[in-house]
Amino acid sequence: MAKSKPKFDAVASITNELISIIDRGVLPWRKPWQVGGSAVPLRQNGEPYQGINNFLLTMRTMMAGYTSPYWMTLRQANELDAKIVKGSKSSVVVYYGTTERDRNKDAAEDEANDPKTIPFMKSYRVFNADQIEGLDVRFHPKPPELPDHPERKPIPHMQAFFEAIGATVSFSGREASYMAVLDKMYLPAIEHFENPLNFYSVWGHELAHWTKARHRLNRSYGDAKFGNTAYAREEIVAELCTVFLGQKLGFSAHTLEMNAAYLDNWVRVLRSDKRAIFKHAADAQKACDYLVAASEAGQGAKAA
């Protein structure tokens, strides 16, 4: 009797893909990009991807050198009378949903502790518009010219965004950190950054840590000490949050210290928990959304 083909494990596949990339010392999501006029990957209907799918497709766009921000399923391509280029490899993405619990099966359980729905995650495959023939020209928009920013000078819209959040920050020294006990950030002054985009990226990274406070998002992975797993998990969240913030504002993720130990922390977490990147991408999206809302509220109050 022939053995049945093992069920595809999307979680393990995505995690192993990421581990393989990091093992090569590559962080493709840190490269500046503006693909086809969009800073984020887009669904066929123009809706931007978020969370883990945003991160994955950003990474794959950079690695493959795609020039279109659009992604779609085989069925969606066929519905547009387009065809996948022969030999093209699809990209795995995921979606989350809930299903009704079988109440009869679980009747013996304590209903007070028994949710009516069960969350689930499924995977599906998409192709970039560059891998598809016969698409309308709108799926291949031309990228705009990126603006030049003066060295070591503030960038007005980024400065306004961060200042409006209202976090306490001291621009002193040469290192960047968030001190939870003081609920305060320390950053080098912008004059220390030849490229001002890196200044705002570092600011965004520390603000991501700022969101973990109990009176904000109350995010904790345990007693975080430099180099331990709890510390590494929080660093992954801060990195991904900076990616998402950068897509909105126009900078790439950047940290003052980028070394083998930083990459080893990622790999250690991913190897120990194949679902880690999914949880941390979701937490990073929450952190990004929190910062965007705080900035909008601050700017709104200033304008009133």
KEZANU-43485 format. One record per residue: residue in three letters; y, z, x of N, C-alpha, C in turn. Coordinates in pm, whole numbers, padded with zeros to 5 digits, always signed. Each point is the difference from the previous one (the first is absolute). Layout:
// residues N
ALAYZXYZXYZX ...
This chain:
// residues 304
MET-00119+00000+00084+00119+00000-00084+00125+00000+00088 ALA+00090-00095-00025+00119-00012+00084+00092+00119-00021 LYS+00057+00045+00110+00093+00112-00009+00131-00047-00062 SER+00057+00083-00086+00127-00034-00062+00112+00013+00102 LYS+00100-00084-00015+00112+00002+00093+00080+00128-00021 PRO+00032+00073+00108+00076+00124-00017+00136-00027-00063 LYS+00043+00092-00085+00128-00012-00070+00115+00005+00100 PHE+00095-00089-00018+00115-00006+00090+00082+00128-00012 ASP+00027+00063+00112+00078+00123+00005+00141-00035+00047 ALA+00092-00021-00098+00135-00042+00034+00073+00105+00082 VAL-00021+00127-00033+00068+00108+00071-00038+00000+00147 ALA-00131-00007+00027-00048-00001+00138+00046-00127+00072 SER-00002-00114-00069+00038-00127+00061+00146+00002+00044 ILE+00088+00049-00087+00142+00005+00031+00027+00099+00113 THR-00065+00116-00007+00020+00101+00104-00049-00051+00136 ASN-00115-00065+00002-00054-00053+00126+00088-00112+00055 GLU+00058-00080-00090+00093-00106+00042+00120+00063+00071 LEU+00052+00106-00057+00117+00066+00057-00034+00065+00134 ILE-00115+00064+00008-00043+00064+00125-00012-00105+00111 SER-00059-00115-00034-00018-00108+00098+00134-00049+00053 ILE+00100-00010-00088+00132-00046+00041+00067+00102+00091 ILE-00005+00127-00039+00064+00105+00079-00070+00018+00134 ASP-00132-00016+00002-00075+00012+00126+00048-00102+00103 ARG+00058-00108-00047+00052-00103+00092+00144+00032+00043 GLY+00051+00115-00048+00135+00039+00037+00108-00079-00070 VAL-00034-00051-00119+00093-00085-00074+00046+00071-00127 LEU+00130-00004-00027+00053+00052-00126+00083-00112-00064 PRO-00067-00096-00066+00071-00118-00050+00107+00032-00102 TRP-00016+00112-00074+00099+00034-00101+00133+00046+00061 ARG+00004+00015+00131+00124+00041+00066+00087-00118+00043 LYS-00051-00119-00018+00079-00117+00039+00100-00033-00111 PRO+00122-00037+00038+00098-00038-00102-00044-00127-00071 TRP+00016-00004-00130-00036-00122-00072+00081-00014-00127 GLN+00023-00123-00038+00066-00037-00125-00066-00131-00037 VAL-00110+00009-00075-00081-00118-00028+00046-00065-00129 GLY+00046-00124+00011+00040-00072-00120+00105+00073-00082 GLY+00090+00072+00066+00106+00067-00072-00039+00132-00062 SER-00123+00046+00021-00044+00128-00055-00043+00094+00112 ALA+00036+00126-00013-00039+00099+00099-00133+00066-00035 VAL-00054-00033-00118-00128+00057-00043-00091-00112-00050 PRO-00132+00019+00010-00093-00098-00058+00015-00003-00152 LEU-00014-00118-00058+00020-00017-00144-00126-00051-00070 ARG-00019+00046-00123-00105-00055-00084+00042-00139-00047 GLN-00094-00069-00062+00027-00136-00047+00117-00006-00097 ASN+00021+00109-00076+00110+00003-00097+00131+00053+00059 GLY+00001+00025+00132+00122+00046+00066+00013+00150+00008 GLU-00094+00073-00058+00005+00147+00004-00040+00048+00140 PRO+00078+00090+00060-00034+00048+00135-00120+00092+00000 TYR-00083-00010+00102-00110+00094+00019+00057+00133+00046 GLN-00073+00108-00028+00042+00132+00043-00116+00072+00069 GLY+00033+00113+00065-00103+00087+00056-00091-00070+00099 ILE-00130+00026-00014-00098-00051+00096-00002-00152+00003 ASN+00015-00068-00115-00004-00146-00002+00121-00059+00071 ASN+00115+00061-00017+00119-00043+00074-00026+00010+00150 PHE-00050+00113+00042-00027+00021+00143-00102-00101+00053 LEU-00111-00016-00072-00106-00090+00046+00048-00145+00009 LEU+00069-00047-00103+00042-00139-00001+00115-00026+00096 THR+00084+00101+00023+00103-00012+00104-00067-00020+00136 MET-00100+00082+00026-00073-00007+00126-00068-00136+00016 ARG-00064-00047-00105-00073-00127+00009+00095-00119+00010 THR+00115+00010-00065+00100-00105+00011+00045-00016+00145 MET+00028+00113+00064+00046-00003+00138-00107-00053+00094 MET-00123+00044-00019-00107-00039+00091-00036-00147-00012 ALA+00007-00053-00124-00036-00140-00021+00118-00095+00017 GLY+00122+00056+00001+00118-00084+00014+00035-00077-00125 TYR-00033+00053-00117+00032-00069-00125+00150-00007-00020 THR+00046-00107-00064+00143-00017-00025+00036+00021-00146 SER-00100+00020-00086+00027+00026-00141-00029+00146-00032 PRO+00082+00064-00085-00028+00139-00039-00097+00009-00117 TYR-00038-00113-00059-00080+00001-00123-00151+00006+00026 TRP-00068+00078-00083-00145+00014+00005-00056-00014-00141 MET-00120-00058-00011-00062-00016-00133-00150-00012+00011 THR-00066+00019-00113-00146-00011-00005-00039-00147-00010 LEU-00128-00028+00019-00052-00135-00014+00026-00051-00142 ARG-00022+00085-00098+00020-00039-00139+00146-00035-00026 GLN+00091+00080+00052+00142-00028-00020+00040-00131+00065 ALA-00056-00028+00118+00029-00127+00067-00052-00117-00084 ASN-00121+00013-00054-00058-00106-00082+00082-00024-00126 GLU+00052+00109-00058+00083-00013-00120+00129-00075+00028 LEU+00041-00003+00125+00120-00074+00041-00035-00139+00053 ASP-00127-00041-00025-00050-00131+00047+00011-00013+00151 ALA-00021+00110+00069+00003+00001+00146-00139+00034+00053 LYS-00023-00028+00127-00131+00022+00059+00012+00077+00132 ILE-00097+00088+00023-00005+00075+00125-00038-00096+00113 VAL+00070+00008+00111-00033-00084+00116-00140+00037+00049 LYS-00082-00099+00023-00138+00022+00041-00006+00085+00128 GLY-00086+00101-00003-00017+00088+00116+00094+00119+00002 SER+00089+00011-00099+00095+00112-00005-00073+00130-00030 LYS+00043+00106+00065-00059+00132-00020+00088+00082-00092 SER-00061+00059-00102+00075+00081-00095+00033+00137+00058 SER+00095+00069-00063+00038+00135+00039-00035+00096-00115 VAL-00060+00111+00035-00039+00100-00100+00117+00091-00031 VAL+00029+00017-00128+00098+00097-00047-00065+00083-00110 VAL+00067+00103-00046-00062+00090-00097+00094+00024-00118 TYR-00059+00046-00109+00082+00046-00111-00062+00125-00058 TYR+00086+00082-00061-00043+00128-00055+00010-00005-00151 GLY-00088+00074-00066+00003+00008-00145-00073+00124-00046 THR-00016+00013-00129-00075+00112-00058-00095-00054-00106 THR-00109+00070-00021-00095-00036-00102-00031+00122-00086 GLU-00034-00023-00125-00031+00109-00091-00130+00068+00040 ARG+00002+00132+00000-00121+00076+00029-00095-00007-00120 ASP-00130-00007+00026-00102+00003-00105-00010+00143-00053 ARG+00063+00025-00114+00006+00137-00051-00135+00054-00041 ASN-00089-00087-00050-00133+00047-00041-00082+00046+00119 LYS+00009-00078+00108-00077+00032+00120+00044+00132+00060 ASP+00131+00030-00008+00053+00119+00065+00034+00110-00100 ALA-00065-00004-00120+00034+00096-00105-00021+00144+00041 ALA-00094+00022+00092-00031+00138+00040+00107+00058+00092 GLU+00087-00086+00056+00101+00049+00092+00114+00069-00074 ASP+00068+00085+00070+00115+00070-00055+00112-00100-00021 GLU+00035-00029-00124+00097-00104-00029+00138+00032+00056 ALA+00028+00127+00018+00131+00037+00055+00017-00050+00142 ASN-00115-00015+00070+00004-00045+00139-00053-00142+00014 ASP-00018-00068-00113-00063-00131+00001+00103-00107-00040 PRO+00053-00075+00095+00100-00101-00034-00060-00109-00089 LYS+00084-00059-00085-00047-00104-00091-00016-00134+00071 THR+00064-00016+00112-00012-00124+00075-00040+00026+00145 ILE-00060-00099+00061-00045+00009+00139+00073-00108+00080 PRO+00067+00038+00110+00066-00103+00082-00101-00081+00079 PHE+00031-00126+00025-00088-00083+00081+00084-00095+00086 MET-00062-00055+00102+00063-00099+00085-00094-00118+00016 LYS+00049-00119-00020-00080-00121+00019+00074-00093+00096 SER-00075-00091+00057+00059-00095+00094-00005-00141-00056 TYR+00089-00083+00049-00005-00142-00032+00056-00076+00120 ARG-00010-00131-00001+00037-00079+00115+00115-00095-00033 VAL+00090-00012+00095+00116-00087-00018+00016-00091+00121 PHE+00075-00108-00022+00032-00095+00107+00151-00014+00009 ASN+00050-00020+00120+00142-00026+00018+00029-00143-00043 ALA+00123-00024-00045+00038-00134-00045-00016-00103+00112 ASP+00009+00044+00126-00020-00092+00112-00144-00051+00008 GLN-00091+00069-00068-00141-00037+00000-00037-00087-00121 ILE+00101-00039-00077-00024-00068-00127+00076-00133-00004 GLU-00069-00104-00038+00060-00133-00012+00039-00028-00144 GLY+00112-00067-00018+00040-00045-00133+00088+00097-00076 LEU+00052+00102+00066+00087+00096-00068+00142-00056-00011 ASP+00071+00047-00102+00140-00036-00017+00080+00048+00121 VAL+00109-00067+00029+00082+00031+00116+00056+00142-00008 ARG+00009+00057-00120+00056+00136-00012-00086+00105+00070 PHE-00125-00032+00026-00087+00095+00071+00019-00007+00152 HIS+00089-00089+00044+00030-00012+00143+00151+00003+00022 PRO+00066+00110-00041+00146+00007+00016+00040+00010+00146 LYS+00120-00050+00028+00050+00005+00137+00059+00138+00029 PRO-00029+00054+00116+00055+00133+00035+00148-00011+00031 PRO+00078+00103-00037+00142-00002+00033+00021+00033+00147 GLU+00118-00030+00049+00032+00037+00137+00022+00151+00007 LEU-00064+00064+00097+00016+00144+00014+00134+00032+00065 PRO+00069+00102-00049+00132+00033+00057-00011+00061+00138 ASP+00101-00022+00080+00010+00065+00131+00076+00131-00016 HIS-00049+00104+00067+00067+00130-00009+00054+00038+00138 PRO+00123+00046+00006+00057+00042+00129-00082+00112+00063 GLU-00014-00003+00131-00076+00105+00069+00065+00136-00017 ARG-00086+00101-00022+00041+00140-00003+00108+00031-00105 LYS+00010-00083-00103+00098+00021-00106-00069+00019-00135 PRO+00058+00082-00089-00060+00020-00132-00010-00130-00080 ILE-00103-00010-00082-00017-00112-00092+00037+00054-00138 PRO+00108-00047-00059+00057+00065-00118-00097+00033-00114 HIS-00080-00097-00046-00085+00029-00115-00111+00099+00034 MET-00048+00000+00124-00102+00096+00041+00062+00139+00016 GLN+00117+00006+00061+00069+00127+00018+00028+00065-00135 ALA+00046-00080-00095+00031+00052-00133-00127+00051-00069 PHE-00108-00072+00016-00128+00040-00062-00043+00136+00050 PHE-00002+00019+00131-00052+00124+00057+00095+00119-00023 GLU+00127-00024+00012+00096+00109-00020-00005+00052-00144 ALA-00023-00090-00095+00000+00039-00141-00118+00090-00037 ILE-00104+00000+00080-00116+00086-00028+00039+00147+00009 GLY+00091+00031+00091+00052+00135+00008-00083+00097+00082 ALA-00092-00051+00081-00081+00088+00086+00086+00053+00115 THR-00032+00119+00046+00072+00059+00113-00053-00058+00130 VAL+00088-00058+00080-00043-00064+00124+00103+00027+00111 SER-00050+00026+00120+00084+00020+00116-00026-00114+00098 PHE+00103-00075+00033-00013-00112+00092+00029+00051+00141 SER-00104+00050+00063+00016+00060+00133-00129-00018+00080 GLY+00013-00004+00130-00117-00010+00086-00057-00139+00005 ARG-00123-00009+00052-00067-00129+00018-00130-00009-00077 GLU-00036+00104-00073-00125+00001-00074+00026+00005-00150 ALA-00103-00039-00076+00010+00002-00146-00106+00093-00056 SER+00040+00082-00095-00096+00092-00061+00053+00053-00132 TYR-00093+00048-00084+00037+00070-00122-00052+00142+00013 MET+00089+00097-00012-00036+00141+00009-00015+00056-00140 ALA-00124+00019-00042-00027+00044-00137+00060+00137-00029 VAL-00004+00089+00098+00051+00137-00019+00149-00003-00034 LEU+00074-00091+00064+00144-00012-00024+00033-00105-00105 ASP-00102-00079-00038+00020-00114-00090+00111-00090+00056 LYS-00015-00031+00129+00106-00073+00070-00060-00102+00096 MET+00066-00113+00013-00043-00103+00094+00091-00005+00122 TYR-00059-00040+00112+00075-00022+00123-00026-00144+00044 LEU+00107-00073+00026-00011-00140+00040+00096-00030+00114 PRO-00038-00091+00090+00098-00047+00099+00111-00077-00073 ALA+00118+00001+00052+00111-00075-00060-00028-00150+00011 ILE+00061-00077-00087-00025-00144-00003+00036-00067+00133 GLU+00093+00060+00075+00041-00058+00129-00115-00005+00100 HIS-00105+00078-00024-00115+00000+00091-00097-00115-00029 PHE+00025-00075-00108-00089-00108-00040+00068-00134+00023 GLU-00055-00078+00091+00057-00132+00025-00006-00083-00128 ASN-00113+00012-00071-00017-00068-00128+00019+00101-00113 PRO+00107-00010-00079+00025+00099-00104-00108+00004-00107 LEU-00077-00108-00015-00110+00000-00097-00101+00109+00034 ASN-00022+00022+00128-00094+00104+00042+00051+00140-00033 PHE+00131+00018+00005+00060+00128-00037-00032+00033-00145 TYR+00017-00097-00089-00026+00025-00142-00149+00016-00029 SER-00082-00068+00077-00144+00017-00015-00044+00141+00037 VAL+00054+00052+00110-00032+00137+00042+00051+00100-00103 TRP+00118-00025-00053+00056+00085-00105-00092-00001-00122 GLY-00048-00119-00037-00090-00012-00114-00131+00073+00023 HIS-00051-00006+00122-00125+00068+00035+00014+00151-00019 GLU+00110+00055+00048+00020+00145-00014+00028+00040-00145 LEU+00067-00088-00073+00022+00027-00142-00132+00000-00078 ALA-00094-00082+00045-00131+00000-00064-00063+00139+00014 HIS+00010+00059+00119-00049+00137+00019+00078+00098-00089 TRP+00129-00023-00013+00088+00086-00081-00048+00010-00144 THR-00061-00109-00052-00045-00001-00140-00119+00091-00025 LYS-00069+00043+00106-00121+00080-00021+00029+00144-00042 ALA+00126+00044+00013+00035+00138-00031-00048+00041-00138 ARG-00031+00128-00015-00058+00052-00124+00090-00029-00120 HIS+00132+00008+00018+00092-00022-00112+00031-00148-00021 ARG-00069-00087+00076+00013-00144-00022-00136-00054-00048 LEU-00076-00064+00088-00129-00055-00043-00118+00094+00024 ASN+00025+00110+00071-00104+00102+00021-00127-00064+00057 ARG+00015-00072+00111-00112-00073+00063-00049+00080+00120 SER-00130+00027+00002-00058+00073+00114-00144-00042+00021 TYR-00037-00015+00125-00139-00031+00037-00061+00115+00078 GLY+00061+00117-00013-00048+00117+00074+00100+00043+00105 ASP-00041+00090+00085+00087+00054+00105+00018-00105+00110 ALA+00113-00069-00004+00023-00109+00094+00052+00051+00133 LYS-00074-00029+00105+00043+00030+00136-00013-00128+00082 PHE+00087-00015+00098+00004-00125+00076-00140-00042+00046 GLY-00041-00119-00041-00127-00056+00044-00118+00027-00091 ASN+00012+00095-00097-00116+00024-00086-00003-00098-00117 THR-00106+00008-00081-00019-00099-00106+00108+00007-00107 ALA+00042+00121-00038+00105+00015-00100+00130-00065+00050 TYR+00029+00018+00127+00119-00061+00061-00012-00152-00004 ALA-00118-00051+00036-00022-00145+00004+00014-00062-00139 ARG-00050+00068-00101+00010-00052-00137+00146-00011-00044 GLU+00078+00101+00030+00141-00002-00037+00074-00110+00076 GLU-00038-00025+00125+00062-00107+00077-00030-00137-00060 ILE-00120-00018-00053-00036-00126-00065+00088-00021-00123 VAL+00019+00105-00078+00086-00010-00118+00143-00038+00041 ALA+00052+00065+00103+00136-00029+00045+00013-00144+00050 GLU-00102-00048+00070+00001-00137+00050+00004-00099-00116 LEU-00088+00020-00098-00007-00093-00113+00126+00008-00086 CYS+00053+00120-00019+00124+00014-00075+00113-00077+00068 THR+00003+00004+00133+00103-00073+00074-00017-00151-00017 VAL-00124-00046-00005-00026-00142-00027+00060-00039-00135 PHE-00029+00081-00103+00047-00031-00135+00152+00008-00011 LEU+00060+00100+00064+00146+00013+00001+00064-00118+00073 GLY-00062-00037+00112+00053-00110+00080-00001-00131-00075 GLN-00101-00019-00084-00006-00123-00080+00118-00006-00096 LYS+00039+00113-00051+00112+00005-00094+00135-00018+00070 LEU+00012+00060+00119+00130+00006+00066+00020-00103+00111 GLY-00112-00046+00060+00013-00104+00102-00027+00042+00142 PHE-00085+00101+00021-00040+00035+00137-00152+00009+00007 SER-00052+00008+00122-00144+00013+00021-00031+00143+00043 ALA-00122+00044-00027-00041+00135+00040+00014+00015+00151 HIS+00052+00116+00041+00023+00025+00142+00000+00151+00023 THR-00059+00042+00108+00005+00142+00040+00042+00007+00146 LEU+00053+00115+00039+00046+00014+00138-00117+00004+00098 GLU-00111+00058-00044-00118+00008+00086-00111-00085-00059 MET-00043-00099+00074-00109-00087-00044-00099-00009+00115 ASN-00112+00070-00013-00096+00003+00110-00143+00001-00053 ALA-00094+00005+00091-00142-00005-00039-00038+00118-00088 ALA+00061+00116+00024-00033+00118-00080+00039-00021-00145 TYR+00111-00068-00022+00045-00028-00137-00103-00085-00073 LEU-00050-00102+00068-00102-00087-00059-00132+00073-00018 ASP-00035+00085+00097-00125+00077-00009+00000+00090-00123 ASN+00117+00054-00035+00010+00084-00119-00036-00078-00126 TRP+00052-00122-00009-00033-00084-00114-00150-00025-00008 VAL-00056-00043+00110-00142-00036+00001-00088+00120-00032 ARG+00036+00116+00053-00080+00120-00028-00003+00030-00150 VAL+00113-00009-00065+00006+00026-00143-00079-00105-00078 LEU+00019-00126+00034-00067-00107-00073-00151+00004+00018 ARG-00046+00035+00119-00145+00008+00023-00062+00118-00075 SER+00074+00108-00015-00055+00120-00064+00004-00008-00153 ASP+00086-00088-00053+00016-00008-00146+00038-00143-00037 LYS-00095-00075-00052+00026-00141-00029+00101-00020-00113 ARG+00026+00105-00077+00098-00011-00109+00140+00047+00041 ALA+00013+00045+00123+00127+00059+00044+00118-00095-00016 ILE-00016-00125+00044+00113-00092-00002+00048-00026-00142 PHE-00091+00007-00097+00038-00023-00139+00083+00117-00053 LYS-00044+00121+00030+00074+00119-00043+00136+00007+00068 HIS+00002-00027+00130+00125+00015+00074+00099-00111-00034 ALA-00049-00119-00034+00090-00106-00045+00063+00036-00133 ALA-00079+00063-00088+00053+00044-00130+00105+00109+00021 ASP-00029+00094+00091+00097+00107+00029+00127-00057+00063 ALA-00016-00101+00083+00115-00064+00064+00086-00072-00102 GLN-00064-00065-00098+00076-00067-00105+00078+00101-00082 LYS-00061+00116-00029+00071+00107-00072+00120+00049+00080 ALA-00019+00015+00131+00110+00046+00086+00113-00102+00002 CYS-00035-00127+00011+00101-00106-00001+00076-00001-00132 ASP-00073+00008-00110+00063+00000-00132+00092+00120-00016 TYR-00041+00115+00055+00081+00121-00009+00133-00020+00075 LEU-00008-00057+00119+00120-00022+00080+00094-00103-00064 VAL-00059-00104-00056+00082-00102-00068+00072+00064-00119 ALA-00073+00079-00080+00061+00066-00116+00110+00097+00042 ALA-00025+00075+00109+00099+00097+00049+00126-00071+00048 SER-00017-00112+00068+00116-00076+00049+00078-00059-00115 GLU-00070-00056-00097+00069-00060-00115+00078+00106-00077 ALA-00061+00120-00013+00069+00109-00070+00125+00043+00078 GLY-00015+00008+00132+00113+00041+00083+00113-00101-00002 GLN-00036-00129+00006+00103-00103-00003+00065-00009-00137 GLY-00081+00025-00105+00054-00001-00135+00100+00112-00022 ALA-00033+00119+00054+00089+00114-00014+00131-00023+00076 LYS-00011-00065+00114+00120-00028+00080+00091-00099-00071 ALA-00061-00096-00071+00078-00104-00067+00063+00051-00129 ALA-00059+00107-00058+00050+00051-00129+00137+00067+00013 
